Structures are given as C-alpha cells and as structure tokens.
C-alpha cells in the first residue's frame, strides 16, 4: 500500500506535469492520434499536484490548454488561455512547430490581448492561496487560472485548473463559523406558563380564609371543654355555638374556594 501511495505521489510532481506538457505539444505538432488521450492525463497531473506550482510552469499550463480548446474549435476559450499565458509571460512566444505564421492558431495567439480582471478571494482559515504560482488574495474572473490551497506546513491541500468565469474549489474561509444543520420542522417550544386568572385567585383567597376559620375552631374547642369541666352553662352554650360556627363556616369557605379554583383553571 505504501508503495502504491509513493508511486501515485511521484506522478504528481512538477517534473511529471512538465513532461506531460512536452508530450502534448509534440503530439499536437505531429498531428498525432495520441494528442486527445493526453487531455485526461494533463488534468490529472494538475489536480493531484503535490508541489506548489511556479509562475513559469503555470503560464505553460495555459498555453498547453489552449491547444485542447483549439482542437475542440472553441476559439473564445483558446484566446482566453493564450491571454492568460501572455499576462504571465509578457515576452512568451508560440513555437513555430505548433503554429506557423499563417496558422489559425497563430492568429488566435496574436489576438489574445485581454488583460486579467482580478476579483478578491476570501482569506483561507489555514495556509494561503496560490493563483498561477503566486501567493494572491485575488484571481482573474475573466481568464482561466490554476488555483492551489497550500497548508501552513507547505503541503498542497487542493489544486485545480479553473475555467474563465468559474469559481475555485471550495475551501474553509477565515472567520466563517459553520452552523449545525437546521432540524427538520420547527424547533420544539415550551408551552407558555398559564397565569392565574381572577377566579382562581379569588378561590385561593376564599379557601385560605376558610382554612384559617377551621383552624380557629380547634382553639374554641379547648374553651368549650374547660366550660364543660367547670359546669358553667352559659360558657358551654356560647363556646359550643362559636366552635360549630367556625367549623361549619371554615368548611363552607374551603368548599366555595375550591370550586372557584376549579372554575378558574377550566
């Protein structure tokens, strides 16, 4: 397994990318049938790069990619790739072996005068960004570019050839907090606490008075017992009446209060 990983990493260096582009240009110049099959290898070499690209090699990436667009008869994309190449290599040329003076490819190269129009890139949460081999905070929106996200330790986190007008691959952006996904449906809420209504409050008050009255009856019972023990007829009559009144009144008030509380809740 380690040998397989090492072999894959070995195919993803700058030397392998440069060698692949040499093969592509040779196949194009010779009008070889092997030209088209090299397209996938070319993009694979870029996508799996294990090293940061340098500007000179990045320029050549765009010149090479222009050959594939020309093969597809896409003059606009061919011109855009050549324009990016010339912006990176102002003195760069198109070899005669690829396009003689009267070749249509030469005309597209000579007419590729568009200048890059940079647009800001969000700062990454870690590491830094390379645009065509240069550490940048912006990328040309109107022209293609090679995008690389480099880790703090220099490792390549991602690498991609971005088409004109397209966005680079997604990456973690500094200062952006990833929110947890929203649960399906509305979040559960606690039912509001019911406030006590007037009837309930009145019932509690009436029941409280009844409870106090019923409690007072226990005190008068002691006086009634003392009167019985002393044989005082007048006190026996008065304390008996008071005790019965407090007991019955207390029970009655508690019953009324309870009824009011139940009515208030319902």
C-alpha positions in Angstrom: 0.0 0.0 0.0 2.8 2.4 0.9 4.5 1.6 -2.4 1.3 2.4 -4.3 0.9 5.7 -2.5 4.5 6.7 -3.1 4.1 5.8 -6.8 1.0 8.0 -7.0 2.8 10.9 -5.3 5.7 10.5 -7.7 3.3 11.0 -10.7 2.0 14.3 -9.2 5.2 16.4 -9.1 6.1 19.4 -11.3 8.5 17.4 -13.3 5.8 15.0 -14.3 3.5 17.9 -15.3 6.2 19.5 -17.4 6.9 16.1 -19.1 3.2 15.6 -19.9 3.0 19.1 -21.5 6.1 18.3 -23.6 4.3 15.2 -24.9 1.1 17.1 -25.6 2.9 19.8 -27.6 4.8 17.1 -29.6 1.6 15.2 -30.3 -0.1 18.4 -31.5 2.8 19.5 -33.7 2.9 16.0 -35.3 -0.9 15.8 -35.6 -0.6 12.5 -33.7 -3.6 10.4 -32.7 -2.1 10.3 -29.3 -2.9 14.0 -28.7 -6.5 13.7 -27.5 -5.9 10.8 -25.0 -3.3 13.1 -23.3 -6.0 15.5 -22.2 -7.1 13.4 -19.2 -3.5 12.9 -18.1 -2.9 16.6 -18.3 -5.8 17.5 -16.0 -5.0 14.6 -13.6 -1.4 16.0 -13.3 -2.8 19.4 -12.3 -5.5 18.1 -9.9 -3.1 15.8 -8.0 -0.1 18.2 -7.8 1.9 17.5 -4.6 4.0 20.7 -5.0 3.2 24.4 -5.3 3.2 25.5 -8.9 5.6 28.2 -10.1 4.5 31.1 -12.4 6.6 29.9 -15.3 5.1 26.5 -15.3 1.6 27.9 -14.7 2.0 30.0 -17.8 2.8 26.9 -19.8 -0.3 25.2 -18.4 -2.4 27.8 -20.1 -0.5 27.7 -23.4 -0.9 23.9 -23.4 -4.6 24.0 -22.5 -5.2 26.4 -25.4 -4.2 23.5 -27.7 -7.0 21.4 -26.5 -9.5 24.2 -26.9 -8.3 24.8 -30.4 -8.7 21.1 -31.1 -12.3 21.5 -29.9 -12.8 24.5 -32.2 -13.5 26.7 -29.2 -11.8 30.0 -30.3 -13.0 32.0 -27.3 -11.5 29.6 -24.8 -8.4 29.3 -26.9 -7.9 33.0 -26.9 -8.6 33.3 -23.1 -5.9 30.7 -22.4 -3.4 32.4 -24.6 -4.3 35.8 -22.9 -3.6 34.3 -19.5 -0.3 32.8 -20.8 0.8 36.2 -22.2 -0.2 38.1 -19.0 2.1 35.7 -17.0 4.8 35.6 -19.7 4.8 39.0 -21.5 7.7 38.0 -23.6 6.5 34.5 -24.2 6.1 33.1 -27.7 4.2 30.4 -29.5 6.8 28.0 -31.1 6.7 27.7 -34.9 6.4 24.0 -34.6 3.0 24.5 -33.0 1.8 27.2 -35.3 3.5 28.6 -38.4 2.9 32.2 -39.3 -0.2 31.6 -41.4 -1.7 29.0 -39.0 -5.2 29.9 -37.5 -3.7 29.1 -34.0 -1.1 31.8 -34.5 -3.9 34.3 -35.3 -5.7 33.5 -32.1 -2.4 33.8 -30.2 -1.7 37.2 -31.7 -5.3 38.4 -30.9 -5.2 37.3 -27.3 -4.8 40.7 -25.7 -7.4 40.5 -22.8 -6.0 41.7 -19.5 -6.9 39.9 -16.3 -9.6 41.5 -14.1 -8.9 40.3 -10.5 -11.6 39.7 -8.1 -10.9 39.2 -4.3 -10.7 35.7 -2.9 -11.8 35.1 0.7 -8.9 34.5 3.0 -8.5 30.8 3.9 -8.9 29.6 7.5 -5.5 28.0 7.3 -2.5 28.3 5.0 -2.5 30.5 1.9 -3.7 30.6 -1.7 -1.7 30.4 -4.9 -3.0 31.7 -8.2 -0.9 30.6 -11.1 2.1 30.0 -8.8 1.9 33.4 -7.0 0.6 33.9 -3.5 -2.5 36.0 -4.1 -5.7 37.4 -2.5 -7.5 37.8 -5.8 -7.9 35.8 -9.1 -8.9 36.9 -12.6 -12.6 36.3 -13.1 -12.4 36.8 -16.9 -9.5 34.4 -17.6 -8.6 30.9 -16.5 -6.1 30.3 -13.7 -4.5 27.5 -11.7 -5.8 27.6 -8.1 -3.9 25.9 -5.2 -4.6 26.0 -1.5 -1.4 25.5 0.5 -1.4 24.3 4.1 0.6 26.1 6.9 3.3 23.3 6.5 3.6 23.8 2.7 1.5 20.8 1.7 -0.8 21.2 -1.2 -4.4 20.8 0.0 -6.1 21.3 -3.4 -5.1 22.1 -7.0 -7.3 22.8 -9.9 -7.4 24.5 -13.4 -10.3 26.9 -13.1 -12.1 28.0 -16.3 -12.7 31.6 -17.1 -15.8 32.9 -15.2 -15.8 29.9 -12.8 -15.3 29.8 -9.1 -12.3 28.0 -7.5 -12.9 24.8 -5.5 -14.5 25.4 -2.1 -12.2 25.8 1.0 -12.6 26.8 4.6 -12.7 30.5 4.9 -11.3 32.5 7.8 -13.9 33.8 10.3 -16.7 31.8 8.9 -18.4 29.6 11.6 -20.1 26.6 10.2 -23.6 26.4 11.7 -25.1 23.0 12.6 -27.8 21.9 10.2 -31.3 23.0 11.0 -33.5 20.2 12.4 -36.4 19.1 10.3 -39.5 21.0 11.1 -39.8 23.9 13.7 -37.8 23.7 16.9 -39.9 22.4 19.8 -41.0 25.2 22.1 -42.2 25.1 25.7 -45.8 25.9 26.2 -46.3 29.3 27.8 -47.0 29.2 31.5 -50.6 29.9 32.3 -51.2 32.9 34.5 -53.7 32.5 37.4 -57.0 34.2 36.5 -59.2 36.2 38.7 -61.5 33.3 39.6 -58.6 31.2 40.6 -57.0 33.9 42.7 -60.4 34.6 44.4 -60.9 30.9 45.1 -57.4 30.6 46.7 -58.2 33.6 48.9 -61.6 32.2 50.0 -60.2 28.8 50.7 -57.4 30.3 52.7 -59.9 32.2 54.9 -61.9 29.0 55.4 -58.8 27.2 56.4 -58.0 29.8 59.0 -61.6 29.7 60.3 -61.5 25.9 60.5 -58.1 26.1 62.4 -59.6 28.6 64.8 -62.4 26.1 65.7 -59.7 23.9 67.3 -58.9 26.7 69.7 -62.5 27.3 70.8 -63.0 23.6 71.4 -60.5 23.8 74.2 -62.5 26.6 75.8 -65.7 24.5 75.3 -64.1 21.6 77.1 -63.0 23.8 80.0 -66.5 25.1 80.4 -68.0 21.6 80.5 -65.4 20.5 83.1 -66.3 23.6 85.3 -70.1 23.1 84.8 -70.6 26.7 83.5 -73.8 26.5 81.5 -73.5 30.0 79.8 -70.0 29.4 78.7 -70.8 25.9 77.5 -73.6 27.3 75.2 -71.5 30.2 73.8 -68.3 28.2 73.2 -70.3 25.4 71.6 -72.0 27.8 69.2 -68.7 29.5 68.4 -66.9 26.2 67.7 -69.7 25.0 65.5 -69.9 28.3 63.6 -66.1 28.4 62.9 -66.0 24.7 61.9 -69.0 24.9 59.5 -68.0 28.3 58.2 -64.4 27.2 57.6 -65.6 24.0 55.7 -68.0 26.0 53.7 -65.5 28.7 52.7 -63.0 26.0 51.7 -65.6 24.3 49.6 -66.5 27.6 47.8 -62.8 28.4 47.3 -62.1 25.0 45.8 -65.0 25.5 43.4 -63.7 28.9 42.3 -60.2 27.5 41.8 -61.5 24.6 39.6 -63.7 27.1 37.6 -60.7 29.4 37.1 -58.4 26.6 35.8 -61.0 25.3 33.4 
